[in-house]
Amino acid sequence: MVFSGQLLAQTIMASHLEAAGAKEVRSLHTVFARAGTYTKPLELVVEPMHAGRTWASDTVTAVQEGRLLARSLVLLNTVDPDLVRHGPAMPAAPPPGDLPDGPGQVFPGSEWRPAPGGGERGGVPVAMSWHRYGGPLSSPAESKAVLSWATCGDVIGVALRPHAERVRLSDAHRTLSTGVIAHTLHFLEPFDAGEWLLVVVEGTSAAAGRIYGTGSVFNEDGLLVAVFHQDSMAKSLDAPADPRRSL
């Protein structure tokens, strides 16, 4: 199945190209209707909704063999000077240089270093990891695309962590049906994905066969540069899942 984070990254780049660099992607909300396959071509269709002096918006649809896979609403804008400014403090985490690389669903060529200190906050599981792309990036849009890939893969696993005695993530797509249904990203400050970013994931709620999680991304200076929200599915299966079916 095509990874949801890949579709987010491609959507960002498609909308960026449509704007010809005149505005930057500010946010996107994507609904994943069907699973795709890596064995067939994937088409992205960009439909501009509005383009003014400051704001613009697009609808971006991912299609494979005439079937709609995902649809995104993308908001773009120009960067204005501060009127006011405040933001949250970054949670304490060991510096990335002190940590080894670990597994993660990240853009190829990126580093992912899980950081201790997440644990639970108010009964909610939290995980932290440092992320960095290992090569040069030529535009803010490319940084956003690379980061978006890394925001999609951890929410379900983090939310299931307190239930390890009942549910194993390794059973996904066998006896456990999981999948991202919708994902929202907001980009708050300029950043370079070629520099270290701390990705903080919270498995906020698990109930009724659904998982809701949130995340925050900070640069090494402690500035909040992005936030994300995810709605996912997690329920038992009586038979192995068919990846060709819609979620």
Backbone torsions as a table, in degrees:
resi	resn	phi	psi	omega
1	MET	NA	145.3	177.6
2	VAL	-70.0	128.3	-178.3
3	PHE	-67.9	134.7	-178.0
4	SER	-59.0	-36.4	179.1
5	GLY	-62.8	-32.8	176.5
6	GLN	-64.6	-43.8	179.6
7	LEU	-63.8	-37.0	176.0
8	LEU	-61.2	-47.4	-178.6
9	ALA	-61.7	-44.1	-179.8
10	GLN	-67.1	-35.0	177.4
11	THR	-63.2	-44.0	178.7
12	ILE	-58.9	-46.7	-178.4
13	MET	-67.3	-36.9	179.0
14	ALA	-64.3	-43.1	179.7
15	SER	-69.3	-38.0	177.1
16	HIS	-60.6	-44.3	179.9
17	LEU	-65.8	-37.3	177.6
18	GLU	-61.7	-37.0	-179.7
19	ALA	-81.1	-8.4	179.3
20	ALA	55.8	32.7	176.5
21	GLY	77.2	4.1	-177.5
22	ALA	-74.0	-27.2	178.8
23	LYS	-137.2	161.4	-179.4
24	GLU	-107.4	145.4	176.8
25	VAL	-64.0	123.8	-178.1
26	ARG	-99.1	-40.1	-180.0
27	SER	-159.5	159.8	171.8
28	LEU	-148.5	146.7	175.2
29	HIS	-127.4	120.6	-174.2
30	THR	-120.1	133.5	172.7
31	VAL	-109.8	126.7	-179.7
32	PHE	-98.9	108.3	-173.9
33	ALA	-89.8	-35.5	-177.6
34	ARG	-141.5	155.1	174.3
35	ALA	-81.6	141.5	176.9
36	GLY	-105.4	177.8	-179.9
37	THR	-126.8	149.7	177.4
38	TYR	-82.6	-3.0	-175.2
39	THR	-90.7	-3.6	-176.9
40	LYS	-135.4	154.3	-178.9
41	PRO	-61.4	149.5	179.0
42	LEU	-121.5	131.6	-178.3
43	GLU	-114.3	137.6	174.8
44	LEU	-112.2	124.7	-178.8
45	VAL	-110.4	118.6	-179.0
46	VAL	-101.4	124.9	177.6
47	GLU	-120.7	103.9	178.4
48	PRO	-61.6	134.1	176.5
49	MET	-95.9	-40.2	-176.8
50	HIS	-162.6	145.9	174.7
51	ALA	-144.6	102.8	177.3
52	GLY	-105.7	-166.1	-178.7
53	ARG	-70.3	-34.3	-175.8
54	THR	-109.7	-41.7	-174.6
55	TRP	-116.8	153.2	172.4
56	ALA	-147.5	160.4	179.5
57	SER	-148.8	145.8	-179.5
58	ASP	-133.0	154.5	162.5
59	THR	-107.4	127.1	179.8
60	VAL	-120.5	123.0	-176.9
61	THR	-115.7	129.4	174.7
62	ALA	-94.8	125.8	-174.8
63	VAL	-128.6	140.8	175.6
64	GLN	-137.3	120.2	-177.7
65	GLU	51.8	40.9	177.5
66	GLY	79.8	-0.6	-179.8
67	ARG	-103.6	131.8	179.0
68	LEU	-72.2	124.8	177.5
69	LEU	-98.0	-45.2	-175.8
70	ALA	-154.4	153.5	176.2
71	ARG	-136.9	136.7	-176.5
72	SER	-124.4	144.8	166.4
73	LEU	-104.6	122.2	-175.3
74	VAL	-116.9	131.7	177.7
75	LEU	-111.8	131.9	179.2
76	LEU	-124.9	154.5	176.1
77	ASN	-156.1	168.7	169.9
78	THR	-87.5	157.4	-177.7
79	VAL	-90.4	122.3	179.9
80	ASP	-102.8	158.0	175.4
81	PRO	-68.8	157.6	-179.6
82	ASP	-61.6	136.7	163.0
83	LEU	-94.2	-50.1	172.7
84	VAL	-138.4	169.7	-179.0
85	ARG	-154.8	132.3	165.8
86	HIS	-160.9	167.4	179.7
87	GLY	-174.1	165.5	-177.4
88	PRO	-76.5	160.7	176.1
89	ALA	-80.7	145.5	176.3
90	MET	-72.6	137.6	176.5
91	PRO	-65.4	154.1	179.8
92	ALA	-68.2	131.8	179.2
93	ALA	-150.4	144.5	175.6
94	PRO	-59.4	147.5	178.5
95	PRO	-64.3	150.9	-175.6
96	PRO	-61.7	-29.0	-179.8
97	GLY	-65.5	-17.5	-180.0
98	ASP	-92.3	1.1	-171.6
99	LEU	-120.8	147.3	176.0
100	PRO	-83.8	160.4	174.0
101	ASP	-65.8	148.3	177.4
102	GLY	-135.8	173.5	178.6
103	PRO	-72.7	145.0	177.3
104	GLY	-169.4	153.0	178.3
105	GLN	-87.1	85.4	-174.6
106	VAL	-124.0	162.9	177.4
107	PHE	-58.1	135.9	-178.5
108	PRO	-52.2	132.6	-177.5
109	GLY	94.6	-1.1	179.9
110	SER	-93.6	154.5	174.0
111	GLU	-100.8	145.5	-179.1
112	TRP	-138.3	114.3	-175.6
113	ARG	-122.5	97.3	178.5
114	PRO	-57.0	137.9	-177.7
115	ALA	-113.6	135.7	173.9
116	PRO	-69.7	164.2	176.1
117	GLY	106.6	0.8	178.1
118	GLY	-74.9	-68.4	176.5
119	GLY	60.0	-131.6	178.7
120	GLU	-130.0	146.6	176.0
121	ARG	-131.0	112.5	-177.9
122	GLY	62.8	33.0	179.9
123	GLY	83.0	4.8	-178.6
124	VAL	-109.7	128.8	-179.4
125	PRO	-70.1	140.7	-178.5
126	VAL	-133.8	142.1	175.1
127	ALA	-133.0	146.6	179.5
128	MET	-129.3	141.8	177.5
129	SER	-148.5	145.8	172.6
130	TRP	-90.2	140.3	-176.7
131	HIS	-131.5	137.9	175.4
132	ARG	-154.6	136.8	173.9
133	TYR	-86.5	138.7	-171.1
134	GLY	-88.9	13.0	-179.2
135	GLY	-139.6	174.7	180.0
136	PRO	-72.3	146.4	177.0
137	LEU	-122.8	135.7	-169.2
138	SER	-95.0	-7.3	-176.8
139	SER	-155.2	157.2	173.0
140	PRO	-57.7	-33.1	179.4
141	ALA	-62.7	-40.4	178.5
142	GLU	-64.7	-39.0	176.4
143	SER	-61.6	-42.0	180.0
144	LYS	-66.5	-39.0	179.1
145	ALA	-64.7	-44.7	179.7
146	VAL	-63.0	-44.7	179.5
147	LEU	-65.1	-41.5	-176.3
148	SER	-58.6	-36.9	178.0
149	TRP	-55.7	-38.8	-174.5
150	ALA	-83.1	-8.8	-177.7
151	THR	-88.1	-10.7	-168.3
152	CYS	-93.6	-23.1	-163.8
153	GLY	-92.5	-8.8	-170.0
154	ASP	-108.2	-16.6	-171.5
155	VAL	-59.6	-47.2	-177.0
156	ILE	-63.3	-47.2	-179.2
157	GLY	-61.8	-40.4	178.6
158	VAL	-65.4	-43.2	-178.8
159	ALA	-65.9	-29.7	-179.9
160	LEU	-84.3	-10.0	-174.7
161	ARG	-56.7	-41.9	179.0
162	PRO	-69.0	-9.1	-175.0
163	HIS	-113.4	28.5	-174.4
164	ALA	-61.1	-25.3	179.3
165	GLU	-73.7	-21.1	-178.5
166	ARG	-106.2	-33.9	-171.5
167	VAL	-132.9	134.5	175.3
168	ARG	-115.9	129.2	179.4
169	LEU	-63.7	-25.2	178.7
170	SER	-65.6	-14.1	177.4
171	ASP	-87.9	3.0	179.5
172	ALA	-57.6	136.9	179.6
173	HIS	68.6	12.8	172.3
174	ARG	-120.5	-77.7	175.2
175	THR	-106.1	-3.2	-179.2
176	LEU	-124.9	123.6	178.3
177	SER	-95.3	113.8	179.1
178	THR	-129.4	154.6	176.5
179	GLY	175.9	149.6	176.5
180	VAL	-80.0	128.0	-179.8
181	ILE	-97.8	-41.2	179.7
182	ALA	-151.2	146.6	-178.5
183	HIS	-143.3	133.0	-179.7
184	THR	-123.1	136.0	178.8
185	LEU	-128.0	137.0	172.6
186	HIS	-123.7	127.3	176.9
187	PHE	-101.2	120.0	-169.4
188	LEU	-103.0	-32.0	-177.0
189	GLU	-140.8	154.5	173.5
190	PRO	-62.5	146.0	177.4
191	PHE	-155.3	163.8	177.8
192	ASP	-118.7	114.5	-179.5
193	ALA	-70.0	-7.0	172.2
194	GLY	-81.3	-3.1	174.1
195	GLU	-111.7	161.6	-175.0
196	TRP	-66.1	134.0	175.7
197	LEU	-128.3	136.4	177.1
198	LEU	-93.7	117.9	179.7
199	VAL	-101.8	117.6	-178.6
200	VAL	-109.1	119.5	-176.2
201	VAL	-113.7	132.3	178.2
202	GLU	-119.1	122.7	174.4
203	GLY	-85.3	79.0	-164.7
204	THR	-62.0	-46.0	-174.0
205	SER	-146.9	138.8	172.6
206	ALA	-133.7	114.4	-177.6
207	ALA	-169.3	152.6	172.3
208	ALA	55.5	36.6	178.5
209	GLY	73.6	13.2	-177.5
210	ARG	-129.3	156.2	175.1
211	ILE	-130.6	134.4	173.7
212	TYR	-122.5	131.1	179.5
213	GLY	-141.2	160.7	179.8
214	THR	-131.1	167.7	178.4
215	GLY	-154.5	157.0	177.1
216	SER	-133.6	147.3	-179.9
217	VAL	-127.3	127.8	-178.9
218	PHE	-120.8	146.8	170.0
219	ASN	-84.7	177.4	-175.7
220	GLU	-66.0	-19.7	176.9
221	ASP	-82.6	-0.7	178.8
222	GLY	88.0	10.8	-179.2
223	LEU	-86.8	130.1	176.2
224	LEU	-72.3	117.2	-175.4
225	VAL	-109.2	-19.0	-178.8
226	ALA	-160.5	154.7	172.5
227	VAL	-135.8	157.0	178.1
228	PHE	-148.1	159.0	-179.7
229	HIS	-137.3	143.9	-178.0
230	GLN	-140.3	134.0	169.8
231	ASP	-107.3	127.6	-176.3
232	SER	-134.8	171.3	178.4
233	MET	-114.7	141.4	173.8
234	ALA	-152.9	104.7	-178.7
235	LYS	-148.1	160.9	-178.5
236	SER	-74.6	152.8	177.3
237	LEU	-121.1	142.1	173.4
238	ASP	-86.8	-19.7	179.9
239	ALA	-142.1	158.6	179.7
240	PRO	-56.0	143.6	-179.5
241	ALA	-70.4	146.6	174.2
242	ASP	-100.5	108.5	-175.3
243	PRO	-65.2	-12.5	179.9
244	ARG	-80.6	-14.4	-178.4
245	ARG	-84.0	155.0	177.1
246	SER	-71.1	157.1	178.3
247	LEU	-73.2	NA	NA
